[in-house]
């Protein structure tokens, strides 16, 4: 049977691409790998990519030199969690304060840590350690 090896990319839909690119690039010190007036792709650790799409800009199929990318879009406040190590909780709390980002919630499930805050579009962003999940050592 074929298998998957992880999540390669995930997407958020935003009102202002420049604002969102700046927010994520500066907070997480990640870099843009491509972008135009419809999309920004930011390189995350582990060869993962965060895609930022301008809301409404992908509601039609997109023709590329490689073929067609099917239409998609999102609305509402979405949730996305970035992995951190639990020993970094204090440093992340301090970094959020330094960026003027209010912490909405901080919890400690199963000997782990989850810190919740909002991005400029109101998406619920979480910084979570693997211990928050019961099978994290599997």
Buried (B, 14 or more C-beta within 10 A) or exposed (E): EEEEEEEEEEBBBBEBBEBBBEBBBEBBEBEEEEBEEEBBBBBBEEEBBBBBBBBEBBEEEBEEEEEEEEEEBEEEEBEEBBBBEBEBBEEBBEBBEEEEBEBEEBEEEEEBBBBBBBBBBEBBBBBBBBBBEEEEEE
